[in-house]
Amino acid sequence: MAISVTATTFTVTPKILVLGATGPTGCHIVNQAVSRGYDVTVLARSPEKA
C-alpha cells in the first residue's frame, strides 16, 4: 500500500486593529503596519479623518 503526502503552504496576512488611528501615535502605528504588509483595520470617532 502506497501513502501519498502532499504539502500545502498557507500564507497568513497578519491583522491589526488600531484604536485612535487619527491621533499622532495611532497614525504612526497605521503607517508602520501598512508598510510591513499588515491587514489594518482602524476605529476612529470621525470617519472624515480616517
Secondary structure, DSSP 4 states (H G I P E B T S, - for coil): --------------EEEEETTTSHHHHHHHHHHHHTT-EEEEE-S-TTT-
